[in-house]
Amino acid sequence: MNKTIYNFLVLLFISSFGLIAQTQKKYQKSFSVDEKTKLSFDTQNIDVTFKTWDKDEVKIDFVVNFKNYSQDEIEEIYKGIKISTDMQSNMNGENFLYIRNASATSIGHLSYRLRGNSHLVIKDIGGKSEKENQYKTVAAINNEISQKNLAIQEMSGHIVSGKDKIPLKDIDKTTHKNVQTIRSSYEVYVPKYMMFRFSSTNANVYFKSTFTNQIEAAFNEGTLEAFELINDKNNFTFMNGSVKIKKIVGGQYAFRNVTNGLIGQLENVFLLTEFSKFSIGEITKNTEFKDFKSNFLIHNLADNFKSIQMNCEYSDIKMYIDKSQQYYMEAVGNNAVLNDDGTKIIMQPNKDGQKFKMFTRGKNNPETRKNMFKLDLIHGFVTLLYNK
């Protein structure tokens, strides 16, 4: 096997203001690839944004800006950032591009650090509240996904540093030595045809375009945000964090301990979930769930969804029902509770674990059964909601 090692060119620009340095570091590299090249990408403690393009090239562009850090502090952080790449090829003419990234310090898009006896005072972080389980359209869910989290400079409050007070709205402009800032941008451009394997630890990962690439990905701690992920062979595993995806078509996705899950649309997907919370704009077609102890809020079902199967244990499922839609729904359960607009049906537990029919919805005829929703529930709750 042939192996080529690539080293990065590191550009360091320093302007000194007494003991304070204004520094930018850049890591840039491009690799020529073809349809036989596969990418393996790992990141630890470094946020990454992926984009697709039409070039036969993988390009990485990593820029880190430091503000109000001393030169010694910058060098200490810099020493902890490790990036390595190599290209390998086998006897069959296949190429494998490996990119490894790690940092001892968390490198996000924007982070602040207070030094000395400084502390933060926030007057109001409540923001706008919305009605619990409020109905939303797919467009509303996608708009929520697109919104950025509330930035610190948009909050009401200030930083106290000794006798000084710095309004949060001025945090980006301040030159106070006790307010330090790291800004970073790590963009990776890949061809639309490239298959890649990806793993991340303690990082936020963004897919900023429609990805039809085959992707195998594993995430541990952080955030996953994506526009559209479309491939029947996709295989994602995510643990501990938040997930925001506008559209998933095809593939298998395993989510565990997702505290804030937003998905615009699901189509031809198998979801394996545990201990998570998801709000789903629409189940479009042929989707299967297998869950343990998660919460779901399902806002819409497409008119021709064909097949939806939910196998759930200790789950709490809330879903909006459109009475004008034609589909057949059948729910069986053991030790489960149905709440239908105030009417409760309780399936008592039994020793042998046998499940009984809880309810059906729709006419039991061939036309209606073209769209079938099957719900299998143990030790859980189902609440049917109506957009009145």
C-alpha positions as CSV (number, residue, x, y, z in Angstrom):
1,M,0.0,0.0,0.0
2,N,1.3,3.4,-1.0
3,K,1.2,6.1,1.6
4,T,1.8,9.8,1.3
5,I,2.0,12.1,4.3
6,Y,0.9,15.7,4.0
7,N,2.0,18.4,6.3
8,F,0.1,21.7,6.8
9,L,1.4,25.1,6.1
10,V,0.7,27.1,9.3
11,L,0.5,30.9,8.9
12,L,0.9,32.9,12.1
13,F,0.2,36.6,12.2
14,I,0.9,38.4,15.5
15,S,0.4,42.1,16.4
16,S,1.4,42.9,19.9
17,F,-0.2,45.5,22.1
18,G,1.8,45.4,25.3
19,L,1.3,41.9,26.7
20,I,-1.8,41.3,24.5
21,A,-1.6,39.7,21.1
22,Q,-4.1,39.8,18.2
23,T,-3.5,36.5,16.4
24,Q,-4.9,34.6,13.4
25,K,-3.9,31.0,12.5
26,K,-4.7,29.3,9.2
27,Y,-4.6,25.7,8.2
28,Q,-5.4,25.3,4.5
29,K,-4.9,22.3,2.2
30,S,-6.5,20.8,-1.0
31,F,-6.4,17.2,-2.2
32,S,-7.1,15.9,-5.7
33,V,-9.6,13.1,-5.6
34,D,-11.8,11.0,-7.9
35,E,-14.8,8.7,-7.6
36,K,-12.6,5.9,-6.2
37,T,-11.5,8.1,-3.3
38,K,-13.1,7.7,0.2
39,L,-12.8,10.2,3.0
40,S,-12.2,9.3,6.7
41,F,-12.6,12.4,8.9
42,D,-12.2,12.6,12.7
43,T,-12.6,15.7,14.9
44,Q,-12.2,16.1,18.7
45,N,-13.1,19.5,20.4
46,I,-13.1,21.3,17.0
47,D,-16.4,22.4,15.3
48,V,-16.6,21.6,11.6
49,T,-18.8,22.7,8.7
50,F,-19.2,20.4,5.6
51,K,-20.2,21.7,2.2
52,T,-20.4,20.0,-1.2
53,W,-19.2,21.2,-4.6
54,D,-18.6,20.0,-8.1
55,K,-14.8,19.9,-8.1
56,D,-12.8,16.7,-7.9
57,E,-11.1,18.0,-4.8
58,V,-11.3,18.0,-1.1
59,K,-10.5,21.3,0.5
60,I,-10.1,22.1,4.1
61,D,-10.0,25.7,5.3
62,F,-9.5,26.2,9.1
63,V,-9.0,29.7,10.5
64,V,-8.7,30.6,14.2
65,N,-8.7,34.1,15.6
66,F,-7.6,35.0,19.1
67,K,-8.5,38.3,20.8
68,N,-7.0,39.6,24.1
69,Y,-4.9,36.5,24.6
70,S,-1.2,36.8,25.4
71,Q,1.4,35.3,23.1
72,D,2.1,32.6,25.7
73,E,-1.6,31.7,26.0
74,I,-1.9,31.5,22.2
75,E,1.1,29.3,21.9
76,E,-0.2,27.0,24.6
77,I,-3.6,26.6,22.8
78,Y,-1.8,26.3,19.4
79,K,0.4,23.4,20.7
80,G,-2.8,21.6,21.7
81,I,-4.2,21.7,18.2
82,K,-3.2,18.6,16.1
83,I,-4.2,18.2,12.5
84,S,-2.8,15.4,10.3
85,T,-3.6,14.0,6.9
86,D,-2.5,11.1,4.7
87,M,-3.5,9.5,1.5
88,Q,-3.4,5.8,1.0
89,S,-4.1,3.6,-2.0
90,N,-4.6,-0.1,-2.5
91,M,-4.0,-2.7,-5.3
92,N,-7.5,-2.1,-6.6
93,G,-6.9,1.5,-7.4
94,E,-9.0,2.8,-4.4
95,N,-7.7,5.8,-2.6
96,F,-8.4,6.7,1.1
97,L,-7.9,10.2,2.4
98,Y,-7.6,10.4,6.2
99,I,-8.0,13.7,8.1
100,R,-7.5,13.8,11.8
101,N,-8.3,16.8,14.0
102,A,-7.9,17.2,17.8
103,S,-7.6,20.1,20.3
104,A,-6.9,20.1,24.0
105,T,-9.0,23.3,24.1
106,S,-12.5,23.4,22.7
107,I,-12.4,25.4,19.4
108,G,-16.0,26.5,18.5
109,H,-17.3,29.0,16.1
110,L,-17.3,31.6,18.9
111,S,-16.3,31.3,22.5
112,Y,-15.5,33.7,25.3
113,R,-13.4,33.4,28.5
114,L,-13.3,35.7,31.5
115,R,-10.1,36.1,33.5
116,G,-9.3,37.4,36.9
117,N,-12.2,38.2,39.2
118,S,-14.6,38.8,36.3
119,H,-18.1,37.4,36.3
120,L,-21.2,37.5,34.1
121,V,-24.6,39.2,35.1
122,I,-27.6,38.3,33.0
123,K,-30.9,40.1,33.7
124,D,-33.3,38.3,31.4
125,I,-32.7,35.0,29.5
126,G,-36.3,33.9,29.3
127,G,-37.1,35.0,25.8
128,K,-40.5,34.3,24.2
129,S,-42.4,31.3,25.6
130,E,-44.7,29.3,23.4
131,K,-47.7,27.1,24.2
132,E,-46.7,23.6,25.2
133,N,-47.1,21.1,22.4
134,Q,-48.2,23.8,20.0
135,Y,-49.0,22.7,16.4
136,K,-46.4,23.6,13.8
137,T,-46.1,23.3,10.0
138,V,-43.1,21.8,8.4
139,A,-42.1,25.3,7.4
140,A,-42.3,26.5,11.0
141,I,-40.1,23.6,12.2
142,N,-37.5,24.3,9.4
143,N,-37.5,28.0,10.3
144,E,-36.8,27.0,13.9
145,I,-33.9,24.8,12.7
146,S,-32.5,27.7,10.7
147,Q,-32.5,30.1,13.6
148,K,-29.3,30.6,15.5
149,N,-29.2,30.2,19.2
150,L,-29.5,33.5,21.2
151,A,-26.0,35.1,21.1
152,I,-24.6,36.5,24.3
153,Q,-24.5,40.0,22.9
154,E,-28.3,39.8,22.4
155,M,-28.9,39.2,26.1
156,S,-29.6,41.9,28.6
157,G,-26.7,42.1,31.1
158,H,-23.1,42.9,31.6
159,I,-19.7,41.6,32.6
160,V,-18.2,42.8,35.9
161,S,-14.4,42.9,36.0
162,G,-13.1,44.7,39.1
163,K,-14.6,48.2,39.0
164,D,-15.4,47.9,35.3
165,K,-18.8,47.0,33.7
166,I,-18.9,45.9,30.1
167,P,-22.4,45.7,28.5
168,L,-23.0,42.4,26.8
169,K,-24.0,44.2,23.6
170,D,-20.4,45.5,23.5
171,I,-18.6,42.2,24.2
172,D,-17.3,41.8,20.6
173,K,-15.9,45.3,20.6
174,T,-14.3,45.4,24.0
175,T,-10.5,45.4,24.3
176,H,-10.6,44.7,28.1
177,K,-7.8,42.3,28.9
178,N,-10.0,40.1,31.0
179,V,-12.5,39.3,28.2
180,Q,-10.9,36.9,25.8
181,T,-12.4,35.7,22.5
182,I,-11.8,32.8,20.1
183,R,-13.4,32.8,16.7
184,S,-13.0,29.9,14.4
185,S,-14.2,28.6,11.0
186,Y,-13.4,25.1,9.8
187,E,-14.9,24.4,6.4
188,V,-14.5,21.2,4.5
189,Y,-15.5,21.0,0.8
190,V,-16.2,17.5,-0.6
191,P,-17.4,16.3,-4.1
192,K,-21.0,15.4,-4.2
193,Y,-20.1,11.8,-5.1
194,M,-17.7,11.1,-2.3
195,M,-18.4,8.5,0.3
196,F,-17.1,9.3,3.7
197,R,-16.8,8.1,7.2
198,F,-17.0,10.6,10.0
199,S,-16.6,10.7,13.8
200,S,-16.7,13.5,16.3
201,T,-16.2,14.0,20.0
202,N,-17.3,17.1,21.8
203,A,-17.9,19.1,18.6
204,N,-20.6,20.8,16.7
205,V,-21.0,19.5,13.2
206,Y,-22.9,21.3,10.4
207,F,-23.9,19.9,6.9
208,K,-24.7,23.2,5.0
209,S,-26.1,21.9,1.8
210,T,-28.1,18.9,0.4
211,F,-25.9,15.8,0.9
212,T,-26.6,12.9,-1.4
213,N,-23.2,11.4,-0.4
214,Q,-23.2,8.1,1.4
215,I,-22.2,8.9,5.0
216,E,-21.3,6.7,7.9
217,A,-21.1,8.9,11.0
218,A,-20.6,8.6,14.8
219,F,-21.1,11.5,17.1
220,N,-20.4,11.7,20.9
221,E,-21.3,15.0,22.7
222,G,-22.2,18.1,20.7
223,T,-24.6,19.3,18.0
224,L,-25.6,17.9,14.6
225,E,-27.2,20.3,12.2
226,A,-28.0,19.5,8.6
227,F,-30.0,20.8,5.7
228,E,-30.9,17.6,3.8
229,L,-29.3,14.1,4.1
230,I,-30.4,11.9,1.2
231,N,-29.0,8.4,0.8
232,D,-30.5,4.9,1.5
233,K,-27.1,3.7,2.8
234,N,-26.5,6.4,5.4
235,N,-25.8,5.2,8.9
236,F,-25.6,7.7,11.7
237,T,-25.1,7.2,15.4
238,F,-25.5,10.1,17.7
239,M,-25.1,10.3,21.5
240,N,-25.6,13.2,24.0
241,G,-26.5,16.6,22.5
242,S,-28.9,18.3,20.1
243,V,-30.0,17.4,16.6
244,K,-31.5,19.7,14.0
245,I,-32.1,18.3,10.5
246,K,-34.5,19.7,7.9
247,K,-35.0,16.6,5.9
248,I,-33.8,12.9,6.1
249,V,-34.4,10.6,3.2
250,G,-33.2,7.0,3.5
251,G,-30.8,5.4,5.9
252,Q,-30.6,4.3,9.5
253,Y,-30.2,6.8,12.4
254,A,-29.6,5.9,16.0
255,F,-30.1,8.7,18.6
256,R,-29.4,8.4,22.3
257,N,-29.8,11.1,24.9
258,V,-30.9,13.8,22.5
259,T,-32.1,16.7,24.6
260,N,-33.4,18.9,21.7
261,G,-34.3,17.0,18.5
262,L,-35.9,18.9,15.6
263,I,-36.5,17.1,12.3
264,G,-38.5,18.7,9.5
265,Q,-39.3,15.6,7.4
266,L,-38.7,11.9,7.5
267,E,-38.9,9.6,4.4
268,N,-37.8,5.9,4.0
269,V,-35.9,6.1,7.4
270,F,-35.3,3.7,10.2
271,L,-35.0,5.5,13.6
272,L,-33.5,3.8,16.7
273,T,-34.0,6.1,19.7
274,E,-33.4,6.1,23.4
275,F,-33.9,8.6,26.2
276,S,-34.5,11.4,23.7
277,K,-36.9,14.2,22.9
278,F,-37.9,14.9,19.3
279,S,-40.3,17.3,17.5
280,I,-41.1,16.1,13.9
281,G,-42.6,18.3,11.3
282,E,-43.9,15.6,9.0
283,I,-43.5,11.9,8.4
284,T,-43.6,11.8,4.6
285,K,-43.3,8.1,3.8
286,N,-42.2,4.7,4.9
287,T,-40.7,5.4,8.3
288,E,-40.1,3.0,11.2
289,F,-39.3,3.8,14.8
290,K,-37.9,1.6,17.5
291,D,-37.7,3.5,20.8
292,F,-37.0,3.2,24.5
293,K,-38.1,5.9,26.9
294,S,-38.3,8.9,24.5
295,N,-40.7,11.7,23.9
296,F,-42.1,12.4,20.4
297,L,-44.3,15.3,19.1
298,I,-45.4,14.5,15.6
299,H,-47.1,17.5,13.9
300,N,-48.1,16.2,10.4
301,L,-48.5,13.0,8.3
302,A,-48.2,13.3,4.5
303,D,-51.3,12.3,2.5
304,N,-49.7,9.2,1.0
305,F,-47.2,8.1,3.7
306,K,-47.8,4.4,2.9
307,S,-46.3,2.8,6.0
308,I,-45.5,4.1,9.5
309,Q,-44.4,1.6,12.2
310,M,-43.7,2.7,15.8
311,N,-42.4,0.0,18.3
312,C,-42.1,1.8,21.6
313,E,-41.4,1.0,25.2
314,Y,-41.8,3.5,28.0
315,S,-42.4,6.2,25.4
316,D,-44.5,9.3,25.4
317,I,-46.0,9.9,22.0
318,K,-48.1,13.0,21.1
319,M,-49.3,13.4,17.5
320,Y,-51.7,15.7,15.7
321,I,-54.6,14.1,13.9
322,D,-56.1,15.6,10.7
323,K,-59.7,14.2,10.6
324,S,-59.9,14.8,6.8
325,Q,-56.9,12.4,6.1
326,Q,-57.6,8.9,4.9
327,Y,-55.4,6.3,6.5
328,Y,-55.8,3.3,8.8
329,M,-54.2,3.4,12.2
330,E,-54.0,0.5,14.6
331,A,-52.6,0.6,18.1
332,V,-51.8,-2.4,20.4
333,G,-50.4,-2.1,23.9
334,N,-49.7,-3.5,27.3
335,N,-49.7,-1.3,30.3
336,A,-50.4,1.7,28.0
337,V,-52.6,4.7,28.1
338,L,-54.4,6.5,25.2
339,N,-55.6,10.1,25.7
340,D,-57.9,11.1,22.8
341,D,-59.2,14.7,23.4
342,G,-59.9,13.9,27.1
343,T,-61.1,10.4,26.6
344,K,-58.7,7.8,28.2
345,I,-58.2,4.2,27.3
346,I,-56.0,2.3,29.7
347,M,-54.6,-1.1,28.8
348,Q,-53.8,-2.8,32.2
349,P,-50.5,-4.7,32.6
350,N,-50.7,-8.5,32.5
351,K,-48.3,-11.1,33.7
352,D,-47.5,-12.7,30.3
353,G,-46.9,-9.4,28.6
354,Q,-49.7,-10.0,26.0
355,K,-50.7,-7.0,24.0
356,F,-54.3,-6.0,23.2
357,K,-55.8,-3.7,20.6
358,M,-56.1,-0.2,22.1
359,F,-57.9,1.5,19.2
360,T,-58.2,1.8,15.4
361,R,-58.7,4.8,13.3
362,G,-60.1,5.0,9.7
363,K,-62.2,2.6,7.6
364,N,-60.9,-0.9,7.4
365,N,-60.9,-1.2,3.6
366,P,-58.3,-1.7,0.9
367,E,-58.3,1.9,-0.2
368,T,-57.8,3.3,3.4
369,R,-55.2,0.6,4.2
370,K,-52.9,1.9,1.4
371,N,-51.7,4.2,4.2
372,M,-51.1,2.1,7.3
373,F,-49.9,3.4,10.7
374,K,-49.1,0.7,13.2
375,L,-48.3,1.5,16.8
376,D,-47.0,-1.1,19.3
377,L,-46.6,0.3,22.8
378,I,-45.5,-1.1,26.1
379,H,-45.6,0.9,29.3
380,G,-46.2,4.2,27.5
381,F,-48.6,7.0,26.6
382,V,-50.3,8.1,23.4
383,T,-52.0,11.5,23.1
384,L,-54.0,12.4,20.1
385,L,-54.1,16.2,19.5
386,Y,-56.3,18.2,17.2
387,N,-55.4,21.5,15.5
388,K,-58.6,23.3,16.5
